[in-house]
Amino acid sequence: MHYNVENLFDCRDDSLKQDEEFLPRAVRAWTWKKYHEKVTKIAKVILAASGEQVPDLVGLCEVENAYCLDGLTKYSPLRDAAYRYVMTDSPDERGIDVALLYQPATFRLIGTECIRVPSGQIGRKPTRDILHVSGRVVSGDTLDVFVCHFPSRSGGARQSAPHRLLAASVLRQAADSVSAVRRNPYLIIMGDFNDYPSSPSVSEALGAKEVPRTDVSSSVLYNLMAGKTGGTYRYRGAWGMLDQFIVNGTMLSPSSALCTGADRARPLAFPFLLEEDRQYGGDTPFRTYKGLRYHGGYSDHLPICLDITVRY
C-alpha cells in the first residue's frame, strides 16, 4: 500500500524546519486533538486496505517525523498490527519525509538507504530524499522497495518540471544500481510522483512503461497505474493518477517467486474517503484541510494498493 497522508504534523515547533503553520496558535490552528484524530483516521485506512490482513508494506508521504510514526504504529488502532518502520530525514524545508511501515514476520529488514536529490544543481530548493529499503520475504528472495515523493507543482507544472525530471533520473540510477548487483532483482517503486504516468519525468527520465500485452522484458520498469481510468487526486473536477506503483519486468513473469500485474494495482476509493464535490460534481477526496480551513477529513489523496503473490 502507498498513501500520501496530507501533512501529518505534530504540534511542536521544530526550529530547524518551516513547520510554523501546524501549531495550535498558527494560521491552521493545528491542535493535539486534531492530530490524534488524523492519526486514528490514517490507522483506519490501513486496517481497511486489504481485508482480513493488514498490508505487509505501507509507503507513506508527508510525515513530519518519527514521533508521528510512533503515534501511528504504537498508540493508534494500528498498534496491534505491530508494524516497524524506517523513514528519511530529508532537507525539505517544511520537514516532511517519506516512510515505509513493514511487517517483520513477512519482510525481514536487510538495509536502508536515504538517497539525496541534488536540487541545488538546478537552482531549486531542497526536496524529499528517496527511501530505499531492502528486505527478505518469506520465499527467501530479496525485495527492494523505493518510496518517493517527487517535488510539487507549485509555481506551475512546466516551471517545476525540471525538479521532477532530476528526481526521476536519480531514482532511475538507484534502481539500475540495485538491478546490477542482484542476481534476481525484484523492485517496487511507490510514491506520489506529482506527475502522471505519461509525464516525461515518469515515462522518459524514469523510463516506466505501460505494461504490454506480450513481450515483457525483465530489465524494463513498468508502471502498473498507466492506462487506468480515475485517479488518486482531483484538481478542478479532473482525476489524476499522481500516486503510482512501478515494478521491474521480473515481477510480471508468472513463473517468478514474486509475481504481480497491472490488474492487481488499484486506488482504494472507500466511501468514507470521499465526499461530494459541490463545485464540479461527482466525488472528491475527503481532505483534512481546504486551503487553510480545517475540514476534518482523511487526506487530499486516495491510497493505492497492490497484491503480490509470493511462492515458497
C-alpha positions as a LaTeX table, in Angstrom:
\begin{tabular}{lrrr}
\hline
Residue & $x$ (\AA) & $y$ (\AA) & $z$ (\AA) \\
\hline
Met1 & 0.00 & 0.00 & 0.00 \\
His2 & 1.02 & 3.60 & $-0.54$ \\
Tyr3 & $-0.66$ & 6.70 & 0.91 \\
Asn4 & 0.04 & 10.42 & 0.79 \\
Val5 & $-1.48$ & 11.29 & 4.17 \\
Glu6 & $-1.59$ & 15.10 & 3.66 \\
Asn7 & 0.58 & 16.83 & 6.23 \\
Leu8 & 0.86 & 14.52 & 9.21 \\
Phe9 & 2.50 & 17.05 & 11.57 \\
Asp10 & 2.78 & 17.04 & 15.32 \\
Cys11 & 2.02 & 20.25 & 17.27 \\
Arg12 & 5.57 & 21.03 & 18.35 \\
Asp13 & 7.76 & 23.69 & 16.77 \\
Asp14 & 10.89 & 22.38 & 15.06 \\
Ser15 & 13.29 & 25.32 & 14.99 \\
Leu16 & 15.17 & 23.81 & 12.04 \\
Lys17 & 12.10 & 23.45 & 9.80 \\
Gln18 & 9.32 & 25.65 & 8.45 \\
Asp19 & 6.53 & 23.89 & 10.32 \\
Glu20 & 5.01 & 27.01 & 11.89 \\
Glu21 & 1.67 & 26.53 & 10.07 \\
Phe22 & 0.98 & 23.42 & 12.12 \\
Leu23 & 0.99 & 24.85 & 15.61 \\
Pro24 & $-2.02$ & 25.49 & 17.88 \\
Arg25 & $-1.81$ & 29.28 & 17.59 \\
Ala26 & $-0.83$ & 29.38 & 13.93 \\
Val27 & $-3.00$ & 30.13 & 10.91 \\
Arg28 & $-4.18$ & 26.50 & 10.61 \\
Ala29 & $-4.94$ & 26.20 & 14.35 \\
Trp30 & $-3.49$ & 22.68 & 14.37 \\
Thr31 & $-4.16$ & 21.15 & 17.80 \\
Trp32 & $-3.29$ & 17.90 & 19.55 \\
Lys33 & $-6.93$ & 16.89 & 19.30 \\
Lys34 & $-6.85$ & 17.30 & 15.52 \\
Tyr35 & $-3.51$ & 15.48 & 15.36 \\
His36 & $-4.83$ & 12.45 & 17.27 \\
Glu37 & $-7.99$ & 12.36 & 15.14 \\
Lys38 & $-5.88$ & 12.34 & 11.99 \\
Val39 & $-3.62$ & 9.55 & 13.26 \\
Thr40 & $-6.72$ & 7.49 & 14.05 \\
Lys41 & $-8.10$ & 8.11 & 10.56 \\
Ile42 & $-4.86$ & 7.00 & 8.89 \\
Ala43 & $-4.86$ & 3.84 & 11.01 \\
Lys44 & $-8.45$ & 3.15 & 9.92 \\
Val45 & $-7.46$ & 3.36 & 6.24 \\
Ile46 & $-4.51$ & 0.99 & 6.65 \\
Leu47 & $-6.62$ & $-1.52$ & 8.60 \\
Ala48 & $-9.29$ & $-1.42$ & 5.88 \\
Ala49 & $-6.86$ & $-1.67$ & 2.97 \\
Ser50 & $-6.57$ & $-5.41$ & 2.39 \\
Gly51 & $-9.44$ & $-7.19$ & 4.03 \\
Glu52 & $-8.61$ & $-9.76$ & 6.68 \\
Gln53 & $-4.89$ & $-8.95$ & 6.90 \\
Val54 & $-3.04$ & $-5.66$ & 7.12 \\
Pro55 & $-0.71$ & $-4.75$ & 4.24 \\
Asp56 & 2.78 & $-6.18$ & 4.60 \\
Leu57 & 4.30 & $-2.90$ & 3.40 \\
Val58 & 2.91 & 0.62 & 3.63 \\
Gly59 & 4.68 & 3.56 & 2.00 \\
Leu60 & 3.75 & 6.97 & 3.42 \\
Cys61 & 4.28 & 10.53 & 2.16 \\
Glu62 & 4.07 & 13.82 & 4.06 \\
Val63 & 5.03 & 12.58 & 7.52 \\
Glu64 & 6.89 & 15.10 & 9.67 \\
Asn65 & 8.96 & 12.90 & 11.97 \\
Ala66 & 9.39 & 9.68 & 13.95 \\
Tyr67 & 7.12 & 10.99 & 16.71 \\
Cys68 & 4.20 & 10.89 & 14.26 \\
Leu69 & 5.09 & 7.36 & 13.15 \\
Asp70 & 5.38 & 6.21 & 16.75 \\
Gly71 & 1.93 & 7.64 & 17.35 \\
Leu72 & 0.58 & 5.76 & 14.35 \\
Thr73 & 2.25 & 2.39 & 14.96 \\
Lys74 & 2.21 & 2.24 & 18.80 \\
Tyr75 & $-0.63$ & 4.43 & 20.08 \\
Ser76 & $-3.41$ & 4.20 & 17.50 \\
Pro77 & $-5.85$ & 1.43 & 16.47 \\
Leu78 & $-2.95$ & 0.16 & 14.35 \\
Arg79 & $-0.85$ & $-0.79$ & 17.40 \\
Asp80 & $-1.88$ & $-4.47$ & 17.41 \\
Ala81 & $-0.58$ & $-4.83$ & 13.85 \\
Ala82 & 2.97 & $-4.50$ & 15.29 \\
Tyr83 & 4.43 & $-2.54$ & 12.39 \\
Arg84 & 8.01 & $-1.37$ & 12.40 \\
Tyr85 & 9.17 & 1.48 & 10.22 \\
Val86 & 12.04 & 3.28 & 8.54 \\
Met87 & 11.97 & 6.85 & 7.27 \\
Thr88 & 14.07 & 9.56 & 5.70 \\
Asp89 & 15.47 & 12.70 & 7.33 \\
Ser90 & 15.34 & 14.98 & 4.33 \\
Pro91 & 16.49 & 18.59 & 3.81 \\
Asp92 & 12.95 & 19.53 & 2.75 \\
Glu93 & 12.34 & 22.99 & 4.24 \\
Arg94 & 8.89 & 22.10 & 5.61 \\
Gly95 & 10.27 & 18.99 & 7.28 \\
Ile96 & 8.09 & 16.39 & 5.58 \\
Asp97 & 9.50 & 12.96 & 4.80 \\
Val98 & 8.64 & 9.56 & 3.35 \\
Ala99 & 8.49 & 6.33 & 5.32 \\
Leu100 & 7.89 & 2.61 & 4.98 \\
Leu101 & 5.95 & 0.56 & 7.52 \\
Tyr102 & 6.71 & $-3.15$ & 7.34 \\
Gln103 & 5.63 & $-6.40$ & 8.93 \\
Pro104 & 8.82 & $-8.04$ & 10.30 \\
Ala105 & 7.28 & $-11.51$ & 10.01 \\
Thr106 & 6.94 & $-11.21$ & 6.22 \\
Phe107 & 9.61 & $-8.62$ & 5.40 \\
Arg108 & 12.89 & $-9.11$ & 7.26 \\
Leu109 & 14.81 & $-5.87$ & 7.06 \\
Ile110 & 18.24 & $-6.12$ & 5.42 \\
Gly111 & 19.18 & $-2.48$ & 4.90 \\
Thr112 & 18.00 & 1.08 & 4.29 \\
Glu113 & 19.37 & 3.98 & 2.29 \\
Cys114 & 18.28 & 7.60 & 2.00 \\
Ile115 & 19.05 & 8.91 & $-1.48$ \\
Arg116 & 19.57 & 12.67 & $-1.79$ \\
Val117 & 18.23 & 14.57 & $-4.81$ \\
Pro118 & 20.84 & 17.30 & $-5.57$ \\
Ser119 & 18.30 & 20.06 & $-6.15$ \\
Gly120 & 20.88 & 22.81 & $-5.75$ \\
Gln121 & 22.48 & 21.75 & $-9.03$ \\
Ile122 & 19.49 & 23.18 & $-10.90$ \\
Gly123 & 18.88 & 26.10 & $-8.58$ \\
Arg124 & 15.95 & 24.53 & $-6.73$ \\
Lys125 & 15.05 & 24.29 & $-3.06$ \\
Pro126 & 15.86 & 21.02 & $-1.25$ \\
Thr127 & 13.30 & 18.27 & $-1.67$ \\
Arg128 & 12.47 & 14.93 & $-0.08$ \\
Asp129 & 15.04 & 12.12 & $-0.11$ \\
Ile130 & 14.14 & 8.87 & $-1.85$ \\
Leu131 & 13.90 & 5.97 & 0.60 \\
His132 & 15.40 & 2.63 & $-0.46$ \\
Val133 & 14.62 & $-0.38$ & 1.75 \\
Ser134 & 15.78 & $-3.96$ & 1.20 \\
Gly135 & 14.16 & $-6.93$ & 2.88 \\
Arg136 & 13.91 & $-10.70$ & 2.70 \\
Val137 & 10.41 & $-12.06$ & 2.08 \\
Val138 & 9.07 & $-15.47$ & 3.08 \\
Ser139 & 10.27 & $-17.11$ & $-0.16$ \\
Gly140 & 13.85 & $-16.24$ & 0.79 \\
Asp141 & 14.14 & $-13.70$ & $-2.02$ \\
Thr142 & 15.25 & $-10.09$ & $-1.57$ \\
Leu143 & 12.73 & $-7.35$ & $-2.36$ \\
Asp144 & 13.97 & $-3.79$ & $-2.94$ \\
Val145 & 11.41 & $-1.06$ & $-2.26$ \\
Phe146 & 11.74 & 2.59 & $-3.19$ \\
Val147 & 9.41 & 5.18 & $-1.64$ \\
Cys148 & 9.41 & 8.63 & $-3.20$ \\
His149 & 7.63 & 11.96 & $-3.10$ \\
Phe150 & 8.65 & 13.98 & $-6.13$ \\
Pro151 & 8.81 & 17.80 & $-5.97$ \\
Ser152 & 5.46 & 19.58 & $-6.13$ \\
Arg153 & 3.92 & 21.52 & $-8.98$ \\
Ser154 & 3.88 & 24.79 & $-7.05$ \\
Gly155 & 4.77 & 27.65 & $-9.35$ \\
Gly156 & 3.32 & 25.78 & $-12.32$ \\
Ala157 & 3.72 & 22.30 & $-13.80$ \\
Arg158 & 6.02 & 23.47 & $-16.59$ \\
Gln159 & 8.23 & 25.66 & $-14.42$ \\
Ser160 & 8.65 & 22.95 & $-11.79$ \\
Ala161 & 9.14 & 20.09 & $-14.28$ \\
Pro162 & 13.00 & 20.15 & $-14.19$ \\
His163 & 12.86 & 19.40 & $-10.47$ \\
Arg164 & 10.84 & 16.22 & $-11.02$ \\
Leu165 & 12.98 & 15.23 & $-14.00$ \\
Leu166 & 16.04 & 15.40 & $-11.77$ \\
Ala167 & 14.37 & 13.33 & $-9.03$ \\
Ala168 & 13.35 & 10.74 & $-11.64$ \\
Ser169 & 16.87 & 10.45 & $-13.04$ \\
Val170 & 18.30 & 9.96 & $-9.52$ \\
Leu171 & 15.69 & 7.27 & $-8.83$ \\
Arg172 & 16.47 & 5.54 & $-12.14$ \\
Gln173 & 20.19 & 5.43 & $-11.32$ \\
Ala174 & 19.42 & 3.93 & $-7.91$ \\
Ala175 & 17.13 & 1.28 & $-9.43$ \\
Asp176 & 19.74 & 0.40 & $-12.06$ \\
Ser177 & 22.40 & 0.05 & $-9.36$ \\
Val178 & 20.26 & $-2.44$ & $-7.45$ \\
Ser179 & 19.49 & $-4.43$ & $-10.60$ \\
Ala180 & 23.19 & $-4.62$ & $-11.38$ \\
Val181 & 24.13 & $-6.26$ & $-8.07$ \\
Arg182 & 21.14 & $-8.57$ & $-7.51$ \\
Arg183 & 21.18 & $-11.99$ & $-9.12$ \\
Asn184 & 17.39 & $-12.00$ & $-9.28$ \\
Pro185 & 16.23 & $-8.40$ & $-8.71$ \\
Tyr186 & 12.69 & $-7.69$ & $-7.54$ \\
Leu187 & 11.94 & $-3.97$ & $-7.46$ \\
Ile188 & 8.89 & $-1.99$ & $-6.37$ \\
Ile189 & 8.79 & 1.79 & $-6.65$ \\
Met190 & 5.87 & 3.52 & $-4.95$ \\
Gly191 & 5.06 & 7.11 & $-4.27$ \\
Asp192 & 3.46 & 10.42 & $-5.11$ \\
Phe193 & 5.17 & 11.50 & $-8.32$ \\
Asn194 & 3.32 & 14.83 & $-8.66$ \\
Asp195 & 3.18 & 13.82 & $-12.31$ \\
Tyr196 & 1.17 & 11.38 & $-14.40$ \\
Pro197 & 2.28 & 8.03 & $-15.84$ \\
Ser198 & 2.56 & 9.73 & $-19.26$ \\
Ser199 & 4.61 & 12.70 & $-17.97$ \\
Pro200 & 8.24 & 12.94 & $-19.17$ \\
Ser201 & 9.60 & 12.53 & $-15.61$ \\
Val202 & 7.92 & 9.14 & $-15.23$ \\
Ser203 & 7.77 & 7.77 & $-18.78$ \\
Glu204 & 11.14 & 9.08 & $-20.04$ \\
Ala205 & 13.54 & 10.05 & $-17.23$ \\
Leu206 & 12.49 & 7.11 & $-15.06$ \\
Gly207 & 11.62 & 5.03 & $-18.10$ \\
Ala208 & 8.50 & 3.40 & $-16.63$ \\
Lys209 & 6.38 & 1.98 & $-19.46$ \\
Glu210 & 2.79 & 0.83 & $-19.62$ \\
Val211 & 2.52 & $-2.93$ & $-19.21$ \\
Pro212 & 2.28 & $-4.50$ & $-22.69$ \\
Arg213 & 0.05 & $-7.45$ & $-23.57$ \\
Thr214 & 3.09 & $-9.53$ & $-24.57$ \\
Asp215 & 6.89 & $-9.33$ & $-24.63$ \\
Val216 & 7.58 & $-8.12$ & $-21.10$ \\
Ser217 & 11.31 & $-7.53$ & $-20.53$ \\
Ser218 & 12.80 & $-8.35$ & $-17.13$ \\
Ser219 & 15.09 & $-5.31$ & $-17.25$ \\
Val220 & 12.40 & $-2.72$ & $-18.03$ \\
Leu221 & 10.42 & $-0.76$ & $-15.43$ \\
Tyr222 & 6.64 & $-0.94$ & $-15.85$ \\
Asn223 & 4.04 & 1.44 & $-14.43$ \\
Leu224 & 1.12 & $-0.57$ & $-13.08$ \\
Met225 & $-1.12$ & 2.52 & $-12.94$ \\
Ala226 & $-0.58$ & 3.60 & $-16.55$ \\
Gly227 & $-3.70$ & 3.45 & $-18.72$ \\
Lys228 & $-6.09$ & 3.17 & $-15.79$ \\
Thr229 & $-9.17$ & 5.37 & $-15.52$ \\
Gly230 & $-9.84$ & 7.50 & $-12.46$ \\
Gly231 & $-7.04$ & 8.62 & $-10.21$ \\
Thr232 & $-5.83$ & 9.39 & $-6.70$ \\
Tyr233 & $-6.00$ & 13.20 & $-6.70$ \\
Arg234 & $-8.68$ & 15.56 & $-8.02$ \\
Tyr235 & $-7.93$ & 19.03 & $-9.35$ \\
Arg236 & $-10.69$ & 21.27 & $-10.67$ \\
Gly237 & $-13.01$ & 18.33 & $-11.19$ \\
Ala238 & $-10.49$ & 16.11 & $-13.02$ \\
Trp239 & $-8.93$ & 12.99 & $-11.51$ \\
Gly240 & $-5.20$ & 12.41 & $-11.96$ \\
Met241 & $-3.08$ & 9.34 & $-11.18$ \\
Leu242 & $-0.32$ & 11.05 & $-9.20$ \\
Asp243 & 0.28 & 8.05 & $-6.92$ \\
Gln244 & 1.76 & 5.05 & $-8.69$ \\
Phe245 & 3.29 & 1.59 & $-8.38$ \\
Ile246 & 6.20 & 0.74 & $-10.68$ \\
Val247 & 7.90 & $-2.67$ & $-10.83$ \\
Asn248 & 10.63 & $-4.29$ & $-12.87$ \\
Gly249 & 9.67 & $-6.80$ & $-15.51$ \\
Thr250 & 10.82 & $-9.77$ & $-13.43$ \\
Met251 & 7.82 & $-9.24$ & $-11.16$ \\
Leu252 & 5.44 & $-9.57$ & $-14.11$ \\
Ser253 & 6.57 & $-13.08$ & $-15.04$ \\
Pro254 & 4.02 & $-15.73$ & $-13.99$ \\
Ser255 & 6.89 & $-18.04$ & $-13.01$ \\
Ser256 & 8.63 & $-15.55$ & $-10.70$ \\
Ala257 & 8.83 & $-16.12$ & $-6.96$ \\
Leu258 & 7.31 & $-12.65$ & $-6.53$ \\
Cys259 & 4.62 & $-12.03$ & $-9.10$ \\
Thr260 & 2.10 & $-9.25$ & $-9.71$ \\
Gly261 & 0.39 & $-7.42$ & $-12.57$ \\
Ala262 & $-1.34$ & $-4.25$ & $-13.63$ \\
Asp263 & $-4.73$ & $-5.79$ & $-12.83$ \\
Arg264 & $-3.63$ & $-6.15$ & $-9.20$ \\
Ala265 & $-2.88$ & $-2.45$ & $-8.62$ \\
Arg266 & $-5.71$ & $-0.06$ & $-7.79$ \\
Pro267 & $-6.70$ & 3.09 & $-5.94$ \\
Leu268 & $-8.68$ & 2.48 & $-2.75$ \\
Ala269 & $-11.85$ & 4.54 & $-3.10$ \\
Phe270 & $-13.62$ & 3.62 & 0.13 \\
Pro271 & $-16.82$ & 5.66 & 0.56 \\
Phe272 & $-15.55$ & 7.16 & 3.82 \\
Leu273 & $-12.54$ & 8.60 & 1.93 \\
Leu274 & $-14.78$ & 10.55 & $-0.45$ \\
Glu275 & $-17.27$ & 13.38 & $-0.33$ \\
Glu276 & $-19.42$ & 15.23 & $-2.84$ \\
Asp277 & $-17.63$ & 17.82 & $-4.96$ \\
Arg278 & $-20.15$ & 20.65 & $-4.76$ \\
Gln279 & $-18.31$ & 22.82 & $-7.26$ \\
Tyr280 & $-17.54$ & 20.38 & $-10.08$ \\
Gly281 & $-19.85$ & 17.44 & $-9.31$ \\
Gly282 & $-19.00$ & 13.82 & $-8.60$ \\
Asp283 & $-16.82$ & 12.68 & $-5.70$ \\
Thr284 & $-13.56$ & 14.12 & $-4.43$ \\
Pro285 & $-11.17$ & 13.04 & $-1.65$ \\
Phe286 & $-12.36$ & 13.97 & 1.85 \\
Arg287 & $-9.37$ & 16.05 & 2.83 \\
Thr288 & $-8.02$ & 17.36 & 6.14 \\
Tyr289 & $-7.85$ & 20.99 & 5.02 \\
Lys290 & $-9.50$ & 23.06 & 2.32 \\
Gly291 & $-6.96$ & 25.77 & 1.86 \\
Leu292 & $-6.24$ & 26.97 & 5.39 \\
Arg293 & $-9.65$ & 25.91 & 6.71 \\
Tyr294 & $-9.82$ & 22.70 & 8.73 \\
His295 & $-12.19$ & 20.27 & 7.04 \\
Gly296 & $-11.73$ & 17.17 & 9.22 \\
Gly297 & $-11.20$ & 14.53 & 6.54 \\
Tyr298 & $-8.54$ & 11.94 & 5.79 \\
Ser299 & $-6.30$ & 13.22 & 3.00 \\
Asp300 & $-6.37$ & 15.05 & $-0.31$ \\
His301 & $-5.08$ & 11.83 & $-1.93$ \\
Leu302 & $-6.55$ & 8.35 & $-2.18$ \\
Pro303 & $-4.27$ & 5.45 & $-1.21$ \\
Ile304 & $-3.23$ & 2.78 & $-3.70$ \\
Cys305 & $-2.89$ & $-0.95$ & $-3.09$ \\
Leu306 & $-1.00$ & $-3.76$ & $-4.85$ \\
Asp307 & $-1.40$ & $-7.52$ & $-4.42$ \\
Ile308 & 1.72 & $-9.66$ & $-4.84$ \\
Thr309 & 1.89 & $-13.45$ & $-4.98$ \\
Val310 & 4.88 & $-14.91$ & $-3.12$ \\
Arg311 & 5.77 & $-18.50$ & $-3.98$ \\
Tyr312 & 7.73 & $-20.56$ & $-1.46$ \\
\hline
\end{tabular}
